[in-house]
Amino acid sequence: MRYLVWLKGVHVLLNADQNSKKVFRKRRIIVILSCFFVIAVLIGSGVAYFFHSMKPMQVANKKEKLITIPSGATTQDIGKILEKEGLIRHAWLFKYYVKYEHVNGFIAGSYFLSPSMTSRQIISDIHQGKQKYKYVLTIPEGLWLKDIAPKIAQITGESSEQILHLMSDKTYIKTHYMTKYPFLSQDILQKGIKYPLEGYLFPATYRFQKDNVTLDDVINKMLSASKSVYEPYIDQIKKSDLGSLHKALTLASVVEAEAGDYKAQQQISSVFENRIKKNMHLQSDVTVAYAFQEHLNRVFYHQLEIESPYNTYHVKGLPIGPINNPSENSLKAVLNPVNTKALFFYARPNGQILFANSYKDHEAIVNKYKHEWESQ
């Protein structure tokens, strides 16, 4: 009897042990499946984030940036450059994407890339050398031709002196450019003009792919850009008091030198327009500086006497020609001046420009602020 009871007890114990093992196995399976699920979710999220990071930073922003990839740059170096320029999200992910694309090696050089490009497009361009330019020439707004010459010299191999010699040669200008670009009128060949193409070389960034860039390559590209910019304004210029592109660019260049802000340019254009109507001298110091061919921070009284067709203290109305290469905004400003009665303006060293309708008011402004320039 006791034997049977013991066997039954063992049987009960065996059943309990087997049940607990089944529960343990089920729990283990559930835990394992849960872990697999979590891992799968993490991997899926990681993969999704990885590919999301390779999408364009700004699909609608197609404005190109000039990016230089230096010789010997590693994938990590390139990633850091692209991240800094806002073209990719993460430099550390970029190198893994390069591996994913099975890309080996990049070509050093200058590239124009935009935030609208995917990482795949960027990698492809730099890997294959697409959009790579041998030379990039950037001309800021309001630069004198004598200051543009050294920039051109860097990519053509000619000296600044050679370039300026040709740019002052009216026969060279006439035979090389005037037939091809009809907007270059006989006005640029007047006696007293320093550089015939001053004012006509549109400030922009120019790209050259070939190895041997000549002066003509550069000037032709700049004049072509000028033609594209000027054409929409020709009718408006003809109907204006200025009457010709040469006069419009001449006034625009003076306004460009006086102020960089468009609203200020419109006000200054109004001052000059009012003075011209009253047969007054423009009396612009920036024209004196150009007459001297020196960048002067201050113009002294004795310098106002220089006899030059550019000196608007010496000649009435506009100078004989442009004194720099103005922006499109400056051209727009002289064609659309604000309506004022101002005849004078005074520029403070901090950039503020003060306007006056009478000489008495102008003199008061000068006396109040002239000490600022004296301490410069």
RADA-V799953 format. One record per helix or strand of 3 or more residues. SS is the DSSP state (A for helix, B for strand). FROM is the first residue (numbers start at 1). LEN is the number of residues. If there is no record, write none. Layout:
ss={SS/SS}
from={FROM/FROM}
len={LEN/LEN}
This chain:
ss={A/B/A/A/B/A/B/A/A/A/A/B/A/A/A/A/A/A/A/B/B/A}
from={2/64/75/91/109/119/135/145/160/170/186/205/215/234/245/262/285/301/328/344/353/359}
len={52/6/10/10/6/10/4/12/8/9/4/4/17/6/14/16/8/5/8/4/4/16}
